């Protein structure tokens, strides 16, 4: 499945366990010798929700949350409550689109987390002209840089440097955003996956940052290479994200062929 081009291999392991190692996640995600995806999603039983969702990036690392994957899982399974390492998620299939709630954003330096205390509203840090980003956690950690033109940022160069900066002990997702004509133009470098066609949590983080800094009002339309999402948020409330989710194909995978 994919959400605006951010693509996933989804394994339903609710009836039979599916053990994932970093090596297996990388093998499945490989676009030449595997299936190919940005993230591997595994669905497991849950005692507190309709199901539990686990997420591995294409580099083999397990992460807490993925907004685009959440929409896909809601559409695929009909689940309305999904347990994840990023918190409890709620969703509703509206037909052409899926809306999910991913909880409230967190702004505390230790909640993101950062290596040491600093102002998360405008970090006193810079990388080759990208400076003073907002840091927040929307189920996973994000930086948001507001720039004159997101298209001009050398994200393929700066993304890995920022992601792996020692200030971010769990690494971090990097967003560059431009608010123009009442829309947010966004590019996201996802930790462990690189720049993707769309990033649901990146859209949420960037919209929250735009609303919090009074650049925009809720709801915010976020345009990415793969398409657009509508993000709604007010202080003290959960973030709501609405957009498409697309089923591409179902099949069987010979795991021994990946060895």
QUILIN-V29324 format. One record per residue. N is the residue number from 1. RES is the residue in three letters. PSI is psi as a letter, one per 40 degrees, with the letter a starting at -180 (none if undefined). OMEGA is omega in whole degrees, -180 to 180 (999 if undefined). BURIAL is # if it has 16 or more other C-alpha atoms within 10 Angstrom, else .. Layout:
BEGIN
N/RES/PSI/OMEGA/BURIAL
N/RES/PSI/OMEGA/BURIAL
END
This chain:
BEGIN
1/UNK/i/172/#
2/UNK/i/172/#
3/UNK/h/180/#
4/UNK/f/178/#
5/UNK/e/173/#
6/UNK/h/-165/#
7/UNK/i/-171/#
8/UNK/i/162/#
9/UNK/h/-176/#
10/UNK/h/179/#
11/UNK/h/179/#
12/UNK/h/-178/#
13/UNK/f/180/#
14/UNK/d/-179/.
15/UNK/d/-178/.
16/UNK/h/-177/.
17/UNK/i/177/.
18/UNK/h/-176/.
19/UNK/h/-178/.
20/UNK/h/171/.
21/UNK/i/175/.
22/UNK/d/-180/.
23/UNK/d/180/.
24/UNK/d/179/#
25/UNK/d/179/#
26/UNK/d/-178/#
27/UNK/d/179/#
28/UNK/d/-176/#
29/UNK/e/-176/#
30/UNK/h/-175/#
31/UNK/e/178/.
32/UNK/d/-174/.
33/UNK/e/177/.
34/UNK/a/176/#
35/UNK/d/-180/.
36/UNK/h/179/#
37/UNK/i/171/#
38/UNK/d/-180/#
39/UNK/i/171/#
40/UNK/h/-179/#
41/UNK/h/177/#
42/UNK/h/-180/#
43/UNK/h/-177/#
44/UNK/i/177/#
45/UNK/i/177/#
46/UNK/i/177/.
47/UNK/e/-175/.
48/UNK/e/-178/.
49/UNK/a/178/#
50/UNK/d/178/#
51/UNK/i/175/#
52/UNK/h/180/#
53/UNK/h/174/#
54/UNK/i/-169/#
55/UNK/h/173/#
56/UNK/h/174/#
57/UNK/i/-176/#
58/UNK/e/176/#
59/UNK/e/178/#
60/UNK/e/-180/#
61/UNK/h/177/#
62/UNK/h/-178/#
63/UNK/i/-169/#
64/UNK/d/-168/#
65/UNK/i/175/#
66/UNK/h/-176/#
67/UNK/d/179/#
68/UNK/d/178/#
69/UNK/d/179/#
70/UNK/d/178/#
71/UNK/d/179/#
72/UNK/d/-178/#
73/UNK/d/177/#
74/UNK/d/-179/#
75/UNK/d/-176/#
76/UNK/d/-170/.
77/UNK/e/-174/.
78/UNK/e/-180/.
79/UNK/i/176/#
80/UNK/e/176/#
81/UNK/h/-176/#
82/UNK/h/176/#
83/UNK/h/178/#
84/UNK/i/177/#
85/UNK/d/177/.
86/UNK/e/180/#
87/UNK/i/179/#
88/UNK/h/-178/#
89/UNK/i/178/#
90/UNK/i/-178/#
91/UNK/i/178/#
92/UNK/h/177/#
93/UNK/h/-177/#
94/UNK/e/-179/.
95/UNK/c/-180/.
96/UNK/d/-180/.
97/UNK/i/176/.
98/UNK/h/176/#
99/UNK/h/178/#
100/UNK/i/174/#
101/UNK/h/-174/#
102/UNK/e/177/#
103/UNK/a/-178/#
104/UNK/i/174/#
105/UNK/i/178/#
106/UNK/h/-173/#
107/UNK/e/-179/#
108/UNK/i/-176/#
109/UNK/d/-179/#
110/UNK/e/180/.
111/UNK/e/-173/#
112/UNK/d/-7/#
113/UNK/i/170/#
114/UNK/i/-178/#
115/UNK/d/-180/.
116/UNK/i/-174/.
117/UNK/h/173/.
118/UNK/i/-179/.
119/UNK/h/-177/.
120/UNK/e/177/#
121/UNK/d/178/#
122/UNK/g/-176/.
123/UNK/h/178/#
124/UNK/f/-175/.
125/UNK/i/179/.
126/UNK/i/177/.
127/UNK/h/175/.
128/UNK/f/176/.
129/UNK/d/172/.
130/UNK/h/-173/.
131/UNK/i/174/#
132/UNK/f/178/#
133/UNK/i/167/#
134/UNK/h/176/#
135/UNK/h/179/#
136/UNK/i/179/#
137/UNK/h/179/#
138/UNK/f/-171/#
139/UNK/d/169/#
140/UNK/i/-170/#
141/UNK/h/-179/#
142/UNK/i/163/#
143/UNK/i/177/#
144/UNK/h/175/#
145/UNK/h/172/#
146/UNK/h/-173/#
147/UNK/i/179/#
148/UNK/d/-179/.
149/UNK/h/-176/.
150/UNK/d/-178/#
151/UNK/d/-175/.
152/UNK/e/-177/.
153/UNK/h/178/#
154/UNK/g/-173/.
155/UNK/d/180/#
156/UNK/d/178/.
157/UNK/d/-175/.
158/UNK/d/-178/.
159/UNK/d/-180/#
160/UNK/d/180/#
161/UNK/d/-178/.
162/UNK/d/180/#
163/UNK/d/-173/#
164/UNK/e/178/#
165/UNK/h/-179/.
166/UNK/e/178/.
167/UNK/e/-176/#
168/UNK/g/-172/#
169/UNK/d/177/.
170/UNK/f/-173/#
171/UNK/i/-174/#
172/UNK/i/175/#
173/UNK/i/-173/#
174/UNK/h/-180/#
175/UNK/h/171/#
176/UNK/h/-170/#
177/UNK/i/176/#
178/UNK/h/179/#
179/UNK/h/-176/#
180/UNK/h/179/.
181/UNK/f/177/.
182/UNK/f/178/.
183/UNK/i/179/#
184/UNK/h/177/#
185/UNK/h/-167/#
186/UNK/h/166/#
187/UNK/i/-178/#
188/UNK/h/171/#
189/UNK/h/-176/#
190/UNK/h/178/#
191/UNK/h/178/#
192/UNK/e/-178/#
193/UNK/d/-177/#
194/UNK/a/180/#
195/UNK/h/180/#
196/UNK/i/-180/#
197/UNK/d/177/#
198/UNK/i/177/#
199/UNK/h/-177/#
200/UNK/d/179/#
201/UNK/d/175/#
202/UNK/d/176/#
203/UNK/d/179/#
204/UNK/d/-179/#
205/UNK/d/-177/#
206/UNK/d/177/#
207/UNK/d/177/#
208/UNK/d/180/#
209/UNK/d/180/#
210/UNK/d/179/#
211/UNK/d/-178/#
212/UNK/d/-180/#
213/UNK/e/176/.
214/UNK/f/172/.
215/UNK/d/-175/#
216/UNK/i/175/#
217/UNK/i/178/#
218/UNK/i/-2/.
219/UNK/i/-178/#
220/UNK/h/172/#
221/UNK/h/-178/#
222/UNK/h/-180/#
223/UNK/h/176/#
224/UNK/i/-178/#
225/UNK/d/-176/#
226/UNK/e/-178/.
227/UNK/a/-172/.
228/UNK/i/173/#
229/UNK/i/174/#
230/UNK/h/-176/#
231/UNK/h/177/#
232/UNK/h/178/#
233/UNK/i/170/#
234/UNK/i/-180/.
235/UNK/h/-180/.
236/UNK/e/-179/.
237/UNK/i/175/.
238/UNK/i/176/#
239/UNK/h/177/#
240/UNK/h/-177/#
241/UNK/h/180/#
242/UNK/h/178/#
243/UNK/a/-175/#
244/UNK/i/171/#
245/UNK/h/-170/#
246/UNK/h/174/#
247/UNK/h/-177/.
248/UNK/d/178/.
249/UNK/i/172/.
250/UNK/i/-179/.
251/UNK/a/178/.
252/UNK/i/-178/.
253/UNK/h/176/.
254/UNK/h/-175/.
255/UNK/d/-179/.
256/UNK/d/-180/.
257/UNK/e/180/.
258/UNK/e/-174/.
259/UNK/none/999/.
END
